[in-house]
Amino acid sequence: MPEPALARPIFSSEDFKLLKRAVHAYLVEHGDEPDSSKYSHLYHRLGRAGR
């Protein structure tokens, strides 16, 4: 039985940079809203993932 092929990444490192920039822009505009802490955590996770 042949081994399954390795999964290809869904996002490139450039995608993480763009997503992080978009989340940052959202935080600047909506930082005082109740869900802002979730977006802040996402922003930091994107920074770690895009390295």
Rosetta blueprint (number, residue, H / E / L):
1 M L
2 P L
3 E L
4 P L
5 A L
6 L L
7 A L
8 R L
9 P L
10 I L
11 F L
12 S L
13 S H
14 E H
15 D H
16 F H
17 K H
18 L H
19 L H
20 K H
21 R H
22 A H
23 V H
24 H H
25 A H
26 Y H
27 L H
28 V H
29 E H
30 H H
31 G L
32 D L
33 E L
34 P L
35 D L
36 S H
37 S H
38 K H
39 Y H
40 S H
41 H H
42 L H
43 Y H
44 H H
45 R H
46 L H
47 G H
48 R H
49 A H
50 G L
51 R L
